[in-house]
Amino acid sequence: MLTSQRKHLILEKLARDGQVMAKDLSAQFAVSEDTIRRDLRELAGAGKLQRVHGGALPASQAAASFRERQALRPDSKKRVAEKGATLISSGQVVIIDGGTTTAALIAALPEDLDITVVTHSPGIALALVSHPLIEVILIGGKLFKHSIVTTGAAAIEGIAQINADLFFMGVTGLHAEAGLTTGDYEEACVKRAFSQRAAETIVLASNEKINAASPYAIGALADVNTVVLERESDARLIAGLQTAGVTVVTC
């Protein structure tokens, strides 16, 4: 079998099963595990998968630019964002993470919603300038241009002063085994810090994030309280979320 054919079959199995193990692939294709690991390295280098210990998971779109990620599944983002907006009540302090799905959340907030929003996203803050009743607290720090959010020690220090009702966490990957992941180490640290300052953490999981993984772990599925996703999302992931004690809200 040609290497290209084997890689194609690996990707097919990955799409079907949600993960592949090097040992199983070695037996299936009657080649050494070293050969399989080389295949996985090359596929990971091409952005086709995310390597993990012993095998690989589907790759997220974390490396794509903000503009490119905005163009991914906009209808799915809009649906989960609109559902997420119904979970917010007037009078609350709400942390809103940066990201393309949380940008859709801002667009879905009703005009009569009276809340305080805490964010480290200049884009989220600017989008709320014309909102009549929403007070905005912008967390400072070093601007991470890829995601247009602040990170670093200054951001962590500012976050430590907040006690919020809700945190809408942005992720680039949501996987039953890999948990919650993102594409940058500093972003993952900021997301964990925000989550620790909120009574409830909510993830808006548009379809491109389902069963995908990125290089940096934010936490396990059990570290969030609620996940909003579409009804037709993978049943195995929904079962994994429910087993972890996470409330699943569908739209």
C-alpha positions in Angstrom: 0.0 0.0 0.0 1.3 3.5 -0.9 1.9 5.9 2.0 -0.7 8.3 0.5 -3.3 5.6 0.5 -2.5 4.6 4.1 -2.8 8.3 5.3 -6.1 8.6 3.5 -7.4 5.5 5.3 -6.1 6.8 8.6 -8.0 10.1 8.1 -11.2 8.2 7.2 -10.9 6.1 10.4 -10.3 9.2 12.4 -13.4 10.9 11.0 -15.5 7.8 11.7 -14.2 6.9 15.2 -13.2 10.2 16.6 -9.7 8.9 17.4 -7.0 6.5 16.2 -4.4 4.6 18.1 -0.9 3.9 16.7 -0.8 0.3 17.9 -4.1 -0.5 16.3 -3.1 1.2 13.0 0.2 -0.7 13.0 -1.7 -4.0 13.2 -4.3 -3.0 10.6 -1.8 -2.0 8.0 0.9 -4.5 8.9 3.6 -1.9 9.3 5.7 -0.9 12.3 4.5 1.6 14.9 7.4 3.8 13.8 5.9 4.0 10.3 2.5 4.9 11.8 4.0 7.6 14.0 5.8 9.1 11.0 2.4 9.1 9.1 0.8 10.8 12.1 3.6 13.4 12.4 3.3 14.3 8.7 -0.5 14.5 8.9 -0.3 16.7 12.0 2.2 18.9 10.2 -0.3 19.4 7.5 -3.0 20.3 10.0 -5.0 17.2 9.4 -5.0 15.8 13.0 -3.9 16.5 16.5 -1.4 14.0 17.9 -1.9 12.8 21.5 -0.2 10.1 23.6 -0.6 6.8 21.7 -2.4 8.1 18.7 -4.3 11.1 17.3 -7.6 13.1 17.5 -9.3 15.3 14.8 -7.6 18.7 14.6 -9.4 21.9 15.5 -9.3 25.1 13.4 -7.2 26.8 16.1 -4.4 27.8 13.6 -6.8 29.6 11.3 -7.0 33.4 11.5 -9.8 35.2 13.3 -11.3 36.2 9.9 -11.1 32.6 8.6 -12.7 31.2 11.8 -15.5 33.7 11.5 -16.4 32.2 8.1 -16.6 28.6 9.6 -20.1 27.4 10.3 -21.6 30.9 10.8 -25.2 29.5 11.0 -24.1 27.1 13.7 -22.4 29.8 15.7 -25.5 32.0 15.4 -27.9 29.2 16.7 -25.8 28.3 19.7 -25.1 32.0 20.5 -28.8 32.8 20.4 -29.6 29.9 22.7 -26.7 31.0 25.0 -28.1 34.5 25.3 -31.3 33.0 26.8 -29.2 31.8 29.8 -28.3 35.4 30.8 -30.5 37.4 33.3 -30.6 41.1 34.0 -28.5 42.1 37.0 -25.8 39.5 36.4 -22.0 39.9 36.1 -21.1 38.0 32.9 -17.6 37.2 31.7 -17.4 36.9 28.0 -14.4 35.3 26.4 -12.9 36.3 23.1 -13.8 34.3 20.0 -16.0 34.1 16.9 -18.9 32.3 18.7 -18.9 34.8 21.6 -19.0 37.6 19.1 -22.2 36.1 17.8 -23.4 35.9 21.4 -23.0 39.7 21.7 -25.1 40.2 18.6 -27.9 38.1 20.2 -28.2 40.1 23.4 -31.5 41.9 23.8 -31.6 45.7 24.0 -33.3 45.7 27.4 -30.6 43.4 29.0 -29.1 45.2 32.0 -25.8 43.4 33.0 -22.1 44.0 33.5 -19.8 42.3 31.0 -16.2 41.5 31.9 -14.0 40.7 28.9 -10.4 40.6 27.8 -11.5 41.0 24.1 -11.3 44.6 22.8 -13.6 43.5 20.0 -16.3 42.3 22.4 -15.9 45.6 24.4 -16.3 47.7 21.3 -19.3 45.8 20.1 -21.0 46.6 23.4 -20.3 50.4 23.3 -23.7 51.2 21.7 -25.7 48.7 24.0 -27.7 51.0 26.2 -27.8 49.1 29.5 -24.6 47.0 29.5 -21.6 48.2 31.6 -18.3 46.9 30.3 -15.1 46.1 32.2 -12.1 45.5 29.9 -9.3 43.4 31.3 -5.9 44.7 30.2 -2.7 42.9 29.3 -0.5 41.9 26.4 -2.6 41.8 23.1 -2.5 38.4 21.5 -3.2 39.4 17.9 -4.2 36.0 16.6 -7.3 35.9 18.8 -7.5 39.6 19.5 -7.5 39.1 23.3 -5.3 40.2 26.2 -3.1 37.6 28.0 -0.2 37.6 30.5 0.3 38.5 34.1 -1.6 41.8 34.0 -4.7 40.0 32.6 -4.5 37.3 35.3 -4.1 40.0 38.0 -7.2 41.8 36.7 -9.2 38.6 36.5 -8.5 37.9 40.2 -10.5 40.9 41.2 -13.8 39.6 39.6 -16.6 37.6 41.1 -19.0 36.7 38.2 -22.2 34.8 37.8 -21.5 33.4 34.4 -18.4 32.8 32.2 -18.9 32.1 28.5 -15.8 30.3 27.6 -14.5 30.1 24.0 -12.8 26.8 23.0 -11.4 25.5 19.7 -11.9 21.9 20.6 -14.4 19.9 22.6 -13.7 16.2 22.8 -14.9 13.4 25.1 -11.3 12.4 26.0 -9.2 15.5 25.2 -11.7 17.7 27.0 -11.6 21.5 26.4 -8.7 22.7 24.3 -7.4 25.8 22.6 -4.5 26.8 20.3 -2.4 28.9 22.6 -0.8 28.2 26.0 -1.4 31.7 27.4 -5.0 31.7 26.3 -5.6 28.4 28.1 -4.2 29.9 31.3 -6.5 33.0 31.0 -9.6 30.8 30.4 -8.9 28.7 33.5 -8.4 31.9 35.5 -11.8 33.3 34.3 -13.5 30.0 35.0 -12.3 30.0 38.6 -13.9 33.5 39.1 -17.4 32.5 37.9 -20.2 30.6 39.6 -21.0 28.9 36.3 -18.9 28.2 33.2 -20.8 27.8 29.9 -19.3 26.7 26.6 -21.0 27.5 23.3 -20.0 24.7 21.0 -20.7 25.3 17.3 -20.3 22.3 15.1 -16.7 22.9 13.9 -15.5 22.5 17.5 -17.2 19.1 18.2 -14.9 16.1 18.5 -11.8 18.2 17.7 -8.7 18.9 19.7 -6.0 21.6 19.9 -2.5 21.5 21.4 -3.2 23.1 24.8 -5.6 21.8 27.4 -8.0 24.2 29.3 -9.5 21.4 31.4 -11.7 18.4 31.5 -15.3 18.3 30.5 -16.3 18.2 34.1 -14.7 21.7 34.6 -17.7 23.3 32.9 -21.3 23.4 34.1 -23.2 23.8 30.8 -22.5 23.2 27.1 -24.7 24.6 24.4 -24.7 22.6 21.1 -26.9 21.6 18.3 -29.3 18.7 18.5 -27.6 16.7 15.8 -24.2 16.8 17.6 -22.4 13.5 18.1 -24.3 11.3 20.6 -21.0 9.9 22.1 -19.9 13.4 23.0 -23.3 14.2 24.5 -23.1 11.0 26.6 -19.6 11.9 27.7 -20.7 15.3 28.8 -23.7 14.0 30.7 -21.5 11.3 32.4 -19.2 14.1 33.5 -22.1 15.9 35.1 -22.4 18.7 32.5 -25.8 20.1 31.7 -26.3 19.8 27.9 -28.5 22.5 26.3 -29.4 21.8 22.6 -30.8 24.2 20.0 
